[in-house]
Amino acid sequence: MLRLFADGSTVVLQGLHRLWPPLIEFADQLAADLGHPTQVNAYVTPPSSRGFSPHYDVHDVFVLQVAGEKHWTIHEPVLPDPLRTQPWTDRSAAVAAAAEREPVIDAVLRPGDALYLPRGYLHSAVALGQTSAHLTIGVHPVTRWAAAESALDLVRVLAAEDRELRRSLPLGLDLSDPASVRDEVRAAVAALGDWLERVDPDEVADRLRSRTWAQVRPEPVAPLAQATAAAALTPDSVLRLRRRLRVALREAPGDGDRVVLLGGRRRHEFPAATRPALAALLAAGELKVADLTGLDPEDRLTLARRLVTESIALVADASSPGRGGVDGVPVTAPEPGPTGPGAPAPDAGGDDGERADALGTGS
């Protein structure tokens, strides 16, 4: 790595929003304020070296210069507001041509300076007379396209119940001749349009929420330490919501005897009588078991144990990664994220520059 750095390659430190407590807290609070997932990377470029060739990102970026100086050149987009499935490498010729034009920003960043790069804007940077280090705060936008994908996902589920859409096409069809299936295709498209009209926006919003929340990795837990603490809970034990676990309390469908706690991409059902206690914990973030309102002492302990065993809350004074885990090794209880085209991935790294194969990816 030192040889590559000496030869001009940029060192990329990815995923600092999951590693360093000050940036963990900063990225988490920023994501909560913006309503969009965030990530933090760092880039260290040797003196008089270019980080990466001109390119664009598919997420918004705030550049925070930490050390040294870097000369940034910014050009207009070749594709405004690109999606994650539309990387700059698919338009490399257009990007190279656009980078030859007059820049919209040509500036040097010094320690303490910041630069905002909306997704799609072309950028490249060169370190000046000394080693340069900067942070990139990536904001992965939740887009209307993501809402459209969530709606289409729901239509796939609903429309599969339509017997006409499940019907076989006529015998003797010739798929090599578009005209032979044109009427069938038109009928299918019209039926899908009808189903889209019937979609409940609230159901689409819930799918979009689940998809977005699943991108945020909650705080790691030490499962054995927490299991031990759950078994030893007392009214004076303090419960703390698991950091970075996105949560919301909803009424469960039915006759009102259940409530649903949405956590990440998971759903947890509880008796309706627990609603005041759950609402109190969500509002405070940290609460004694004895302060779980609306329940008798035994039910408070039962609820507290379940919250801990299902990794919704932690026992505040129990061991956590870095101070416990299994034989001193932190163990994470992961929240799996969505996969497939169009699924944003804040933990997937940063930019995709030409020299990314050397030491990572980034600006």
C-alpha positions, 0 to 999 in steps of 0.5 A: 500500500505504501508503494502505491501511495508513493506512486500517486494512488489515493488511500480510501477509508470506507465506511467510517460512519460505522467505525469511528464514534464521532462520525457514527453519531454525526452521520446518524443525526444527519440521516435522521435530519435529512430523512435520507441514508448517509455514509462517510468515507475519507480520501488521502491523496499524496502531494501533486497527485490526482485522486480520480479522473472526472466522473460523477456519483449517483448520490449527493456528496458533501466534501469536507477538507481536513488537511492539505489543499486540493484543487477541485474542478466541477462540470455540468452533468451529462445526466442530471439526477442519475439513479444508482443503476446509471453509473458514470462508466455507462457514459464514459465518453460523454463524461470525458467530453464534458470534462473538456468544457468550461467548469462551473466551479474551479476552486481550491479547498483548504482545511475547514472548507466544504463543497456540495456536489449534487449527484450527477455533477462531474468532478475531479481533484488534484492534491497540491503541494502536500498530502491532502485528506478530506471526508465525503459525506454521501447522502443516498437520496430516496427518489420518486423512482424508488417510490415507483419501484415500490408501487410496481413491486406491490402491483406484482403481488396484487396483479398475480391474483388476477386470473385474466393475467394468469391466463395462457396466451393462445396456442399457435402464437409466434413470438418472433412476430410482434403482431401475433401477440400485440393484442395480448400485450395491450390487454396485459398493459391495460390490466396493469394500469388498472391495478396501478390505479387501485394501489393504496399510496399508504401501502407503497409508502410502507414498502418504501419505508421498509426498503430505505430503513433496511439500508441503515445498519443498526448498532452492533450487539453482543448477543451473549452478554445481552442474553445474560442481561435479559435473564437478569433484568430487574425493575431498576435495569435501564433499557436503551433503544438500539442506536441507528435502528429506525423504529415506528409504532403502528396499529396492527390490522384487525380488531385493535388488540395488537400493535406493531413495532417497525424496526429496520425491515422487521415487524414485531407484534405486541399486545395493545396493552404495551402501547403506552410502554413502547411509546414511552421508550421510543420517546425517551430512548432510554428508560428504566424497566420500572418506568414502562408505563401501563403494565404491572411489574411482571408484564414490564419484565416480560416486555423488557426481556422481549425487547432485548432478545429481539435486539430492539433495545439493549440493557444499558450496563451490559457489555457491548462490542468493544467491551464484551462480545464473545470472548472479547470479540464484537458480534453484530446482529445484522439487518439485511438490506435489499438487493437487486437493481435500484437498491441503494447501498450506503455501505457499498463504498463511494465513487468509481474512479479510474484508479479505484482498483488500486486502493479502493473507490472514491473521489 
